[in-house]
Amino acid sequence: MTDCKEILSMLRSPESDVLREGAYLAGEAHCEDAVPLLVEMLKSSNIGVQEAADNALRMIGGKEAVSGVIPLLKSDEAPVRNGAMDILRALGGQELQLLIPLLRDEDVDIRIFASDILGSAGNVMAVAPLCEALLKDPEVNVRYQAAVSLGCLGLPDAAKCLNQAMRDEEWVQYSVIEALAKIGHASSVDAMVKAMTHSSELVVSMIIDALGDMGNVKAVTLLLKRIESSPTALCNKIVKAIVKILGAKLVNLLPKTERENFREYLLVALEDEDEEVQDAAILGLAVMGGDDAASGVFSIASKLDPDKDQDRLERILESLAQMGVTAVLRQALQGEDQTAALLAVETLSRVSSPEVEKLLTDAFWQNQVVVQRSIIAVLARIAGPGAVGFFMDILAKHNDGKVLKSAASFLGQKLRHAPAADALFALLDHVYDDVKEAALDACVAIDGPEMQKRFQLLFAGIDPIKRLMAVYALGKMDPAGNIEILKAALEDESPEIRKHALEAVASLCQNSEVWLELLVSRLRDENRDVRQTVVEIMGQCFSAAATPHLLHALHDDDDWVKVRALEVLGQHKVAEAIPEVVELLEDPNKLVIIRAIECMGSIGGTSAFRALLTVSGSDDYEIMEAAEAAIAKIQDEQEREI
């Protein structure tokens, strides 16, 4: 290690590079003799030199560093002063005896700097001198900074002197209030409330906010006493603070005699321009409820932009829902204002009450289509068997696709209502594909011999879309019972139908040996998507019997079929595939090569490892990287086995 003498020599160099290196070495060696030179370097115009000296002084620390930096607080250059303060904030906590005397310096700026620095001390010993500065220093800015620093320390020991300082002038009161809020000591509640009697309206407003932030229940009674003698703006602030303190316990914790009175103040606070006050009033009224409260809250919600105010609107709707089924929601559903009706539906979707279902079904037909879509989406989720007639009526009379989809979902997936079969089956001819899909899923959910017979007849038709729906439905409902139709579908002229037939057959893999035989027949399909589907299904329902066919797929004309086969063989660690996988390292398609490498990494073993070592020397970076990753995977597996 370089000794201090060499370091000192470097720190006297005119070369900035040498100075930076010397500063680094001084910090590493904790060379206290270097402190004076490092302090001088802080005055350099070279930022790199400044930073090097700063870091070194922080590493050396102790009395030497602190006492060396303190004189820089008197520098005429702001960057030098600020840098010195940063260092002292970091180091001064353990050297308070050097900093505290600065609070009595004749220079006001030094006293302010010292007050600031002590706020970062993290030491209870800094509280008493800061309190003395707060209560006795003749300069207001020193007292202000002392209060700020006491707040930064956050120690309860400071509460007493901060409470006393509440009688200081307004500028100091600001920082005292913030400090007390940070400390949150119970004794400060009384002091802050008492200060409200002799403080400006602005200070009183700050005190109220601070009491709300502190969350001490003791403040509620004191604030309630103050509310009646306060102007409206301050009343609203008090409302916000009380709600913040009590939250959802508002009704239980407020004295019975005060509840209704406070409710009136909550209603007034709804009109405040401050959103935070409004939101506090909304939370309070959500607990207390009432049609007048719901009306006021609904009015605010109706003026919000669903995109810009999404989070706030969400919170308000939750509050409205907490109030239950109110008059304003009924009126909105019956009125002509589409926006209000949608807002009411969204609110009711969150209300847990049997009354909601009837209210929405009664309002459905008198609303516009956009609102009807919203209503039926909610009803499809919350309604019970009693709403069957309503939904059957929808299928008979309505022609909107989204409405019909909701009705199909309710009658099919939710209730499996067999009498709806005719109407749902008829929707398979609907003009919109998404309605057809919803009807198809509903029919599948209802199932039964009659429904299967409908789809069996549908498969016999010439329309390929209907044959596709039939294969999908029969494969979902009873693939084993409809195996002959599925076999026929595997030979259909439409590749999409063949794919759906394959997926239906695959569901039999745990119960029948037929499935593999049927799958294999399509490995030579003219359509690459069908062949790829076969390989994917073999992976999903893997058995050793599928291995020869997966190996065959490695020689497919289509690269994506090869890739899928490699993925399946790797996933199931088919060791016997390694020789044929190695051959694919010569494939002209780089993707196939990379997947072959990954496959060998997953399978592992000596043969795979040797092949990967060979290819790891490839000139192609992607291939080399894939090989290295595969080798690392094999090595990890071997270590785990050991």
ABEGO torsion letter per residue (X at the ends): XBBAAAAAAAAABABAAAAAAAAAAAAAAGBAAAAAAAAAAAABABAAAAAAAAAAAAAAEEAAAAAAAAAAAABABAAAAAAAAAAAAAAAAAAAAAAAAAAABABAAAAAAAAAAAAAAGBAAAAAAAAAAAAABABAAAAAAAAAAAAAAGBAAAAAAAAAAAABBAAAAAAAAAAAAAAGBAAAAAAAAAAAAABBAAAAAAAAAAAAAAGBAAAAAAAAAAAAABBAAAAAAAAAAAAAAAEAAAAAABBAAAAAAAAAAAAAAAABABAAAAAAAAAAAAAAEEAAAAAAAAAAAAABBAAAAAAAAAAAAAAAAAAEBBAAAAAAAABABAAAAAAAAAAAAABBBAAAAAAAAAAAAABBAAAAAAAAAAAAAABBAAAAAAAAAAAAABABAAAAAAAAAAABAAAGBAAAAAAAAAAAABABAAAAAAAAAAAAAAEEAAAAAAAAAAAABABAAAAAAAAAAAAAABAAAAAAAAAAAAABABAAAAAAAAAAAAAAAAABAAAAAAAAAAAABABAAAAAAAAAAAAABBBAAAAAAAAAAAABABAAAAAAAAAAAAAAGBAAAAAAAAAAAABABAAAAAAAAAAAAAAEEAAAAAAAAAAAABABAAAAAAAAAAAAAAAAAAAAAX
